[in-house]
Amino acid sequence: MPIIDFYGHVSLPRFLSTEDYLRLMDENDIEAAVLSTADTCPDVQGLSRARVQHPDRFRVVGMPMGANPAELRDNIRQQLDGGFSGIRLPAALVAQNPDLLELIGEAGAFAIFVGDRGLSAAAGRIADFLDTYPNSFAVAGHFGGPTDPALLQEDAEVARLFGHGSLYVAFTRHGAMAHLPVEAWAAALARKVGWDRLLWGSEWPVALWRNETYDSTLHWADRLSPSAAQLQAFRYDNAKRLLFTGAPPPASGVSPKLDLMPFRKPADVWLFPPSLDVSEERHQGLHDASPGVRPCAASPASTPAKRRANLWLASRRQRSASSPSLRARFAITNSMSPSSSASRAGSAPSSSARSSATSSSSLSSTAAASGQSNPTRAARLVSFSARVSAGRPSGMPASVPVSARAARSACFCCSQAAICMPASRAAASPNTCGWRRTILSAMWRATSAKPNRPSSSARRAW
């Protein structure tokens, strides 16, 4: 089945380069993609180059930024004139500046709207925009703001918007919606909007930062039990009909003078929230230092297989993908998983060897230990000791016991050398213990030297 990714990020230094995204698409059999960025890295020059150089594969969406309302409008106009297909607009901004929709409608372009609670802050204005400009359409990004499905019936403006034939809903930001009733909301959207107005987007590479795989975002909608025809519409037909039918529209590119980067909102790159924040410079350096490995879109079920797949993905050459050293810190939280403890044949099991089958669950529920100014500090310390039990905090030893080092099998370490150190060759099959031992030394050097600094307040900004 052909696939179109309706939402990905190309912008440097925070996200991916055009070449990185093309490589990702080729490895996952993606025919085309709609690229955007965020106010943390509004690199519209990079988006413009992607559109001009690869007109058959990319459509691009710009950003509304400027020093004042007049400059903001002019910047939007320049992006649309340069070949951008649409603009990404926060619902709150639309509520305050509804005239921005006129620029988009007059250009025959579309808008991706992002917000919460069914875009209720601007639902009526967006519906008016669709009524006024029939040649335009709108996309409610990130599930259209998941909330209580009853809102689709109880709020007249929200019901009007999601019932409009020119509104589409993109299922994106899957892993960041766990605290919301996203499944019930998505099921209600499938009934009200219909599969012929739903779109799939990966939000790559941000999905990777949340420990998701490209494949897991693609198959998230399987839980709604769509038919084969509905999946075909969701993953391909709808996006094809909207933006990729016929010859690509001409695109001259934006003026080299158009620079939105001075208006960016600085923010650290957050990895596996709520856990590790790193600066964009350090994140970029970790990416550049990681070996080039072909991406893999596996969706494994077992714990050891999932960890191997995630670490393999982390090694790939993507500008915004996490490096093995950062991905390893996710495994350290439970330094002895059920799989690794079983592999230590001949050694007496420790009473502290009980750990959760999923590292992320214990990490997210771990409280701050004494003397720990930041809940993420424990995640940044190297420990070869298992936690007491799943979800319970335990101290992180300042040093590694010699006996723990000695107990680790040399063949396990060697098994991962081919991925962690390309100059070596694997002598055994992958194993969790080997991953940890081999990667931890690199992590110790790569992790920020400021573990006690306050956690970023912009963790959710991308």
C-alpha positions as CSV (number, residue, x, y, z in Angstrom):
1,M,0.0,0.0,0.0
2,P,1.5,3.4,-0.9
3,I,1.7,5.9,2.0
4,I,1.9,9.7,2.4
5,D,3.2,11.2,5.6
6,F,1.1,14.3,6.2
7,Y,3.2,15.8,9.0
8,G,7.0,15.7,9.5
9,H,9.6,18.2,10.6
10,V,12.5,19.5,8.4
11,S,14.4,22.4,10.0
12,L,17.9,22.7,11.3
13,P,19.5,22.6,13.8
14,R,16.6,21.2,15.8
15,F,14.9,18.7,13.5
16,L,16.0,16.9,10.3
17,S,17.6,17.9,7.0
18,T,15.9,17.3,3.7
19,E,18.3,14.5,3.0
20,D,17.6,12.8,6.3
21,Y,13.9,12.9,5.7
22,L,14.3,11.5,2.2
23,R,16.3,8.7,3.6
24,L,13.7,8.0,6.2
25,M,11.0,8.0,3.5
26,D,12.9,5.6,1.2
27,E,13.5,3.2,4.1
28,N,9.8,3.1,5.0
29,D,8.3,3.1,1.5
30,I,6.8,6.6,1.9
31,E,5.8,8.1,-1.5
32,A,5.5,11.7,-0.4
33,A,5.3,13.9,2.7
34,V,4.0,17.2,4.0
35,L,6.8,19.1,5.9
36,S,6.4,21.7,8.6
37,T,8.4,23.1,11.4
38,A,7.7,24.8,14.8
39,D,8.4,28.1,16.5
40,T,11.4,26.6,18.2
41,C,13.1,26.3,14.8
42,P,11.3,28.2,12.0
43,D,13.8,27.4,9.3
44,V,11.7,28.3,6.3
45,Q,14.7,28.5,4.1
46,G,15.3,24.8,4.6
47,L,11.6,24.0,3.9
48,S,11.7,26.1,0.8
49,R,14.7,24.3,-0.6
50,A,13.0,20.9,0.1
51,R,10.0,22.0,-1.9
52,V,12.0,23.4,-4.9
53,Q,14.5,20.6,-5.1
54,H,11.9,17.7,-4.7
55,P,8.6,18.9,-6.0
56,D,7.2,15.4,-6.6
57,R,7.8,14.3,-3.0
58,F,7.3,17.3,-0.7
59,R,4.7,20.0,0.1
60,V,5.6,22.4,2.8
61,V,3.8,24.4,5.4
62,G,5.1,27.7,6.8
63,M,5.0,29.6,10.1
64,P,3.3,32.9,11.2
65,M,6.1,34.9,12.7
66,G,7.2,38.5,12.7
67,A,8.1,41.5,14.9
68,N,4.7,43.0,14.5
69,P,1.3,42.2,12.9
70,A,2.2,43.9,9.6
71,E,5.5,42.0,9.4
72,L,3.8,38.8,10.3
73,R,1.3,39.2,7.5
74,D,4.1,40.0,5.0
75,N,6.1,37.0,6.0
76,I,3.0,34.7,5.5
77,R,2.5,36.3,2.1
78,Q,6.1,35.7,1.1
79,Q,5.9,32.0,2.1
80,L,2.7,31.4,0.1
81,D,4.1,33.3,-2.9
82,G,7.3,31.2,-2.7
83,G,5.5,27.9,-3.1
84,F,4.4,27.0,0.4
85,S,1.1,25.1,0.3
86,G,-0.2,26.3,3.7
87,I,0.5,27.8,7.1
88,R,0.5,26.2,10.5
89,L,-1.6,28.3,12.8
90,P,-2.3,28.0,16.6
91,A,-6.0,28.3,17.3
92,A,-5.3,30.9,19.9
93,L,-3.5,33.1,17.3
94,V,-6.5,32.8,15.0
95,A,-8.9,33.9,17.7
96,Q,-6.8,37.0,18.2
97,N,-6.0,37.7,14.5
98,P,-8.8,36.2,12.3
99,D,-7.6,38.4,9.4
100,L,-4.7,36.0,8.9
101,L,-7.2,33.5,7.4
102,E,-7.9,36.0,4.6
103,L,-4.3,35.8,3.4
104,I,-4.6,32.0,3.2
105,G,-8.0,32.0,1.6
106,E,-7.1,34.6,-1.0
107,A,-4.0,32.5,-2.0
108,G,-6.1,29.4,-2.3
109,A,-3.9,27.8,0.3
110,F,-4.7,25.7,3.4
111,A,-4.0,25.9,7.1
112,I,-3.0,23.3,9.7
113,F,-4.6,24.4,13.0
114,V,-3.3,23.2,16.4
115,G,-4.9,23.7,19.8
116,D,-6.8,21.9,22.5
117,R,-10.4,21.0,23.3
118,G,-11.5,20.5,19.7
119,L,-9.9,23.8,18.6
120,S,-12.8,25.4,20.5
121,A,-10.9,28.7,20.8
122,A,-11.3,29.4,17.1
123,A,-13.8,26.7,15.9
124,G,-16.4,29.2,14.6
125,R,-13.8,31.4,12.8
126,I,-12.3,28.4,11.1
127,A,-15.7,27.2,10.0
128,D,-16.4,30.7,8.6
129,F,-13.1,30.6,6.7
130,L,-14.1,27.3,5.1
131,D,-17.5,28.7,4.1
132,T,-15.9,31.9,2.6
133,Y,-13.1,30.2,0.7
134,P,-14.4,27.0,-0.9
135,N,-11.1,26.5,-2.8
136,S,-9.2,26.2,0.5
137,F,-9.4,23.4,3.2
138,A,-8.3,23.1,6.8
139,V,-6.5,20.4,8.8
140,A,-7.0,20.0,12.5
141,G,-3.5,18.8,13.6
142,H,-2.7,16.6,16.5
143,F,-6.1,14.9,16.5
144,G,-7.7,18.3,16.6
145,G,-7.2,18.7,20.3
146,P,-8.4,15.5,22.0
147,T,-11.0,16.0,24.8
148,D,-14.3,14.5,25.9
149,P,-16.0,13.2,22.8
150,A,-19.3,14.7,24.1
151,L,-17.9,18.1,23.0
152,L,-18.6,17.1,19.4
153,Q,-22.3,17.3,20.2
154,E,-22.5,19.8,23.0
155,D,-20.5,22.7,21.6
156,A,-22.3,24.1,18.5
157,E,-19.2,25.7,17.0
158,V,-17.1,22.6,17.5
159,A,-19.8,20.4,16.0
160,R,-20.2,22.7,13.0
161,L,-16.4,22.8,12.4
162,F,-15.9,19.0,12.6
163,G,-19.0,18.4,10.5
164,H,-17.7,20.7,7.7
165,G,-16.8,18.8,4.5
166,S,-13.6,20.9,4.1
167,L,-12.1,20.1,7.5
168,Y,-9.7,17.2,7.7
169,V,-8.1,15.7,10.9
170,A,-4.5,14.6,11.1
171,F,-3.7,11.8,13.6
172,T,-0.3,13.1,14.8
173,R,1.6,13.4,18.1
174,H,0.3,10.0,19.1
175,G,2.6,9.3,22.1
176,A,2.1,12.7,23.7
177,M,-1.6,12.2,24.1
178,A,-1.6,9.5,26.7
179,H,-2.9,11.9,29.4
180,L,-6.0,12.7,27.3
181,P,-8.9,10.5,26.2
182,V,-7.3,10.2,22.8
183,E,-8.7,6.8,21.8
184,A,-12.3,7.7,22.6
185,W,-11.9,11.0,20.9
186,A,-10.3,9.3,17.8
187,A,-13.1,6.8,17.6
188,A,-15.7,9.6,17.8
189,L,-13.9,11.5,15.0
190,A,-13.9,8.4,12.8
191,R,-17.7,8.3,13.2
192,K,-18.4,12.0,12.8
193,V,-15.7,13.0,10.3
194,G,-15.4,9.7,8.5
195,W,-12.2,7.9,7.2
196,D,-12.3,9.9,4.0
197,R,-11.4,13.0,5.9
198,L,-8.7,11.6,8.3
199,L,-4.9,11.8,7.6
200,W,-1.9,10.1,9.0
201,G,1.3,12.0,10.0
202,S,4.4,10.7,11.9
203,E,5.6,14.0,13.4
204,W,9.1,12.6,12.9
205,P,11.6,13.1,14.5
206,V,9.7,14.3,17.5
207,A,8.0,10.9,17.8
208,L,11.4,9.3,18.2
209,W,12.2,11.6,21.2
210,R,9.1,10.1,22.9
211,N,10.5,6.6,22.3
212,E,8.1,5.8,19.5
213,T,9.0,4.1,16.2
214,Y,8.0,5.3,12.8
215,D,6.0,2.1,12.4
216,S,4.2,2.5,15.7
217,T,2.8,5.9,14.6
218,L,1.7,4.4,11.3
219,H,-0.2,1.5,13.0
220,W,-1.7,3.6,15.9
221,A,-5.0,3.8,14.1
222,D,-5.3,0.0,13.9
223,R,-6.9,0.0,17.4
224,L,-9.9,1.6,15.8
225,S,-10.4,-1.5,13.6
226,P,-10.6,0.3,10.2
227,S,-11.3,-1.7,7.0
228,A,-8.6,-2.1,4.3
229,A,-10.3,0.6,2.2
230,Q,-10.5,2.9,5.2
231,L,-6.8,2.5,5.9
232,Q,-6.0,3.1,2.3
233,A,-7.9,6.4,2.5
234,F,-6.3,7.4,5.8
235,R,-2.7,6.6,4.9
236,Y,-2.7,7.7,1.2
237,D,-5.8,8.5,-0.8
238,N,-7.0,11.6,1.2
239,A,-3.5,13.2,1.2
240,K,-3.0,12.4,-2.5
241,R,-6.3,14.0,-3.4
242,L,-5.6,17.1,-1.5
243,L,-2.1,17.9,-2.4
244,F,-0.4,15.4,-4.7
245,T,-2.7,15.0,-7.7
246,G,-1.5,16.3,-11.1
247,A,1.6,18.3,-11.8
248,P,3.3,19.9,-8.9
249,P,2.4,23.6,-8.5
250,P,5.3,25.9,-9.5
251,A,7.5,27.0,-6.6
252,S,10.1,29.7,-7.0
253,G,11.2,29.5,-3.4
254,V,11.2,32.2,-0.8
255,S,13.5,35.2,-0.9
256,P,16.9,34.5,0.8
257,K,16.2,37.6,2.8
258,L,13.3,36.0,4.6
259,D,14.6,34.8,7.9
260,L,12.3,33.8,10.7
261,M,15.0,32.3,13.0
262,P,15.5,35.6,15.0
263,F,11.9,35.0,16.2
264,R,12.4,31.4,17.4
265,K,11.6,30.4,20.9
266,P,14.7,28.8,22.4
267,A,14.1,25.4,24.0
268,D,16.2,22.4,24.9
269,V,15.6,19.1,23.1
270,W,13.6,16.9,25.4
271,L,14.2,13.2,25.2
272,F,11.9,10.5,26.7
273,P,9.9,13.0,28.8
274,P,9.9,13.7,31.6
275,S,13.6,12.9,31.8
276,L,16.5,14.2,29.8
277,D,16.8,17.7,28.4
278,V,19.9,18.5,26.2
279,S,20.8,21.7,24.4
280,E,20.3,21.7,20.6
281,E,24.1,22.1,20.2
282,R,24.8,19.0,22.3
283,H,22.0,17.1,20.6
284,Q,23.4,17.9,17.2
285,G,26.9,16.9,18.3
286,L,25.6,13.5,19.5
287,H,23.8,13.0,16.2
288,D,26.9,13.8,14.2
289,A,29.0,11.5,16.3
290,S,26.7,8.5,16.0
291,P,27.5,5.8,13.3
292,G,25.4,5.6,10.2
293,V,23.0,2.7,10.5
294,R,20.1,2.0,8.2
295,P,16.7,2.8,9.8
296,C,14.4,0.0,10.9
297,A,10.7,0.4,11.3
298,A,10.0,-2.6,13.6
299,S,7.2,-2.8,16.0
300,P,8.3,-5.6,18.3
301,A,6.2,-6.9,21.2
302,S,8.7,-8.4,23.7
303,T,10.7,-6.2,26.0
304,P,14.3,-7.3,24.9
305,A,13.3,-7.1,21.2
306,K,11.8,-3.6,21.7
307,R,15.0,-2.4,23.4
308,R,17.2,-3.8,20.6
309,A,15.0,-2.1,18.0
310,N,14.9,1.2,19.7
311,L,18.7,1.2,20.2
312,W,19.1,0.3,16.6
313,L,16.9,3.2,15.5
314,A,18.8,5.5,17.7
315,S,22.0,4.8,15.8
316,R,20.7,6.0,12.5
317,R,22.1,9.1,10.9
318,Q,19.3,11.6,11.5
319,R,20.0,15.2,12.6
320,S,17.4,15.1,15.2
321,A,17.3,11.5,16.2
322,S,18.8,10.5,19.6
323,S,22.2,8.9,19.7
324,P,22.9,5.5,21.3
325,S,24.4,7.2,24.3
326,L,21.1,9.0,25.0
327,R,19.0,6.1,24.1
328,A,21.0,4.0,26.6
329,R,20.0,6.1,29.5
330,F,16.5,4.9,28.9
331,A,17.7,1.4,29.5
332,I,19.7,2.2,32.6
333,T,16.6,3.0,34.6
334,N,16.1,-0.7,35.0
335,S,19.6,-2.0,34.7
336,M,18.4,-5.5,35.1
337,S,15.4,-6.4,33.1
338,P,13.7,-9.8,33.2
339,S,15.5,-10.7,30.0
340,S,18.9,-9.6,31.2
341,S,18.6,-11.2,34.6
342,A,17.7,-14.5,32.9
343,S,20.7,-14.3,30.7
344,R,23.1,-14.2,33.6
345,A,23.3,-17.9,33.9
346,G,25.3,-19.2,36.9
347,S,25.1,-16.1,39.0
348,A,23.0,-15.8,42.1
349,P,20.0,-13.6,41.6
350,S,20.0,-10.4,43.6
351,S,17.0,-9.4,45.7
352,S,16.9,-6.1,43.9
353,A,16.6,-7.7,40.5
354,R,12.9,-7.1,40.2
355,S,12.2,-4.5,37.6
356,S,9.4,-3.6,35.2
357,A,9.1,-5.1,31.8
358,T,8.9,-1.6,30.3
359,S,11.6,0.8,31.2
360,S,9.5,3.9,30.3
361,S,6.8,3.1,32.9
362,S,9.2,2.9,35.8
363,L,11.1,6.0,34.6
364,S,7.9,8.2,34.4
365,S,6.8,7.2,37.9
366,T,10.1,7.5,39.7
367,A,10.1,10.3,42.3
368,A,13.1,12.4,43.3
369,A,15.5,10.8,45.7
370,S,17.0,12.6,48.7
371,G,19.6,15.1,47.7
372,Q,18.3,15.2,44.1
373,S,17.3,18.7,43.1
374,N,15.9,17.6,39.7
375,P,13.9,14.4,39.1
376,T,16.0,13.8,36.0
377,R,19.2,13.6,37.9
378,A,19.0,9.9,38.7
379,A,18.4,9.2,35.0
380,R,21.7,10.9,34.2
381,L,23.8,8.8,36.7
382,V,25.4,5.6,35.6
383,S,24.3,2.6,37.7
384,F,24.7,-1.1,37.1
385,S,22.3,-1.9,40.0
386,A,18.7,-2.8,39.5
387,R,15.9,-0.7,41.0
388,V,14.1,-2.2,44.0
389,S,10.9,-2.8,42.1
390,A,8.9,-1.3,39.3
391,G,7.9,2.3,39.8
392,R,9.5,2.7,43.2
393,P,12.4,5.1,43.7
394,S,15.8,3.8,44.8
395,G,19.1,5.5,45.3
396,M,21.6,5.6,42.5
397,P,25.1,4.5,43.7
398,A,27.9,6.9,43.2
399,S,30.3,4.1,42.0
400,V,30.0,0.8,40.3
401,P,30.8,-2.3,42.3
402,V,33.7,-4.2,41.0
403,S,31.8,-7.4,41.3
404,A,29.1,-6.0,39.1
405,R,31.6,-5.3,36.4
406,A,33.2,-8.7,36.7
407,A,29.8,-10.4,36.4
408,R,29.1,-9.0,33.0
409,S,29.9,-11.4,30.3
410,A,32.5,-10.3,27.8
411,C,30.7,-12.0,24.9
412,F,27.6,-9.8,25.7
413,C,29.8,-6.7,25.4
414,C,31.3,-7.9,22.1
415,S,27.8,-8.6,20.7
416,Q,27.1,-4.9,20.5
417,A,30.4,-3.7,19.4
418,A,29.4,-3.7,15.7
419,I,26.7,-1.0,16.4
420,C,28.3,1.0,19.2
421,M,31.8,1.0,17.7
422,P,31.8,0.4,13.9
423,A,35.4,-0.7,13.9
424,S,34.6,-3.8,15.9
425,R,32.7,-6.9,14.8
426,A,30.0,-8.7,16.8
427,A,30.9,-12.1,18.1
428,A,27.5,-13.0,19.6
429,S,23.8,-12.2,19.2
430,P,22.5,-8.9,20.7
431,N,21.8,-8.9,24.4
432,T,20.5,-6.2,26.8
433,C,23.5,-6.4,29.1
434,G,25.9,-5.9,26.3
435,W,24.1,-2.9,25.2
436,R,24.4,-1.3,28.6
437,R,28.0,-2.1,29.2
438,T,29.2,-0.9,25.8
439,I,27.1,2.3,25.6
440,L,27.4,3.6,29.1
441,S,31.0,4.7,28.8
442,A,29.9,6.8,25.8
443,M,26.9,8.2,27.7
444,W,29.1,9.3,30.6
445,R,31.1,11.5,28.3
446,A,28.1,12.7,26.2
447,T,25.6,13.6,29.0
448,S,25.4,17.2,30.0
449,A,27.9,18.3,32.7
450,K,25.1,20.2,34.4
451,P,22.8,17.5,35.7
452,N,21.5,19.7,38.5
453,R,20.2,22.6,36.3
454,P,16.4,23.1,36.4
455,S,14.4,21.0,33.9
456,S,13.4,23.0,30.8
457,S,10.1,24.8,31.1
458,A,9.7,24.4,27.4
459,R,9.7,20.6,27.4
460,R,6.6,20.4,25.3
461,A,7.7,22.9,22.8
462,W,8.7,21.6,19.4
